[in-house]
Amino acid sequence: LGCISRSLIKLYEIIGKTITIDEFCNQFEKFFVNTTTDYGMLKSSEFPTVISLLGLPANKFPSKDYIILNHEFNNNGKRLILIFSGISLNKGKTNEINHCSVLVRINETEFSVWTCSKDGTDGILLLTRKDWIDKQCSGLILF
């Protein structure tokens, strides 16, 4: 399953609901790019529809500004925030990748994301504010 789909499942869990990967696939398969070669990769045009059907906040505000994301997460009711990275989040890696994770903690100097890997594992990564720039991160605030 693609990283955006898995991140949406994680956001769904954060708001106190549950959906299995199989349930997600059954419900949203019609929104996948290609069910043969890219199973679980959502069409970007369908992203708002899937968010709405999951009952996640429909309003979105994109930002590359670390300070804004820190403020929105910590001062506005722990807003749900997806983090997109242009460079692999793994330490020491510099390969380009378009990856989606979920912000779980942020302060002035570091942030943590829940992220998934191609091998199916999930975990929390602790990153620095310097990593924010080096990994070409941006956020999508849902409210």
N, C-alpha and C positions, 0 to 999 in steps of 0.2 A: 504494500500500500504506500502511496506517495507521502512525502513529508507534510504537505499541506493537509491532506486528509487526516493523517495521524495527529497533527497539531490541532485540528478542529475537534477530534475525538477527545484530546486532552483538555481543551477549553470546556467542552461539554461536561467532563468530569469535574473541573474546577467549579462549575456552577451547581454541582451537586447531583448531576444526572449521570446515567450510565448508558453506554451503547457499545456493543462488541464490534470488532472489526467486521465480522460477518454481517451483523445487522446494518452497519454503516454501508457496506458494499451492496447489500440487497436494496436498501432504501435509495442510494444515490448513484448506482451503477450507470443510469442513463445520463449522468452528468460527467462521466469519465471521458477523457480524450480518446482513448482507444482501448477497448477491453481485451484486445489480443496482445498488444505490445507494451502498453503503458497502463496496465490495470491499476486503478486507484489514483491516477493522476487526474485531478479535476480540471475541466475547462475553465480558464480564467473568467470567461463571461458568465459562468454559472456560480461563481464564488458567492455573490450576494444571495442567490436563491438558496444555496445550501446553508449559509449562515442563518437565514430567516427560518428555514424548515427545522433547524436545530434549536431555534429559540434563543440564539445568541444575539447580542446587541447589533442592530442593523446599521447604525451610524458608524462611519469609519473616518479616521483622520491619519494619513500617512505622515511620517516625520523621520528625518535622519538625525534630528537634534537630540543628543543624549540628555541634555538638561530638561527638555520638554517631556521626554519619556519618563525620566526620573520623577518629575513633578506629577505627571498624570497617574503613574503607578502608585506613588506613595501618598498623594494628597487628594486624590479624587476617587476614593473608595476602591482602591486596588483594581483599577481598570484592567480589562483583558487586553493583552498586547501580544500580537504575533511579531516575531523578529525574523527578518529576512537577511541572509548573509550572502555576499557575492564570492567569498573565499571560504574554504573549508574551516570549520570551527576547531578542528583538531589542532592541538599544540604543535607548532613548528611547520604546519602545512600551509602552502601558499597556492594550491591549485584552485582554479576558479570552479565555483559550484553555485547553483541557485538553490538555497536551502531555507526551509522554514522551521522555526522553533517557537517555543512559548516562553515569554518572560515570566520568571517566578520570583525574582528578587533583583533590586537595583539600589545603589546608593551613589554617592559622588565619585567613588573610585573604582567600583566593580559591579558586575551584574551576573546573574545566573539565569540560565535557560534550561528548560526541559527540552531535550532534543531526541530524535530517533535516528537510527542508523539503517543502512540498507540491509544489514544482517538481521533486522527485526528487533534489536535491542533498543531500549530507551534509557535515558539517564539525565542527570543534572550536570551541566558544565559550568564551572566558575571561570569567568573571563574578566579582564581588566578594561578600564576605559580606553586604554591604548589599543586593545584588541578590537574595540568597537570600530575604530578607524581602520586598523590593519585588515580586519575581516570584512570591511565594507558593509557594515550593518545598517539597517533601517528598521523602523517599527511601523506597525499598523495598529492604531489604537481603536478598539471597539467600544462604543458607548451608546 
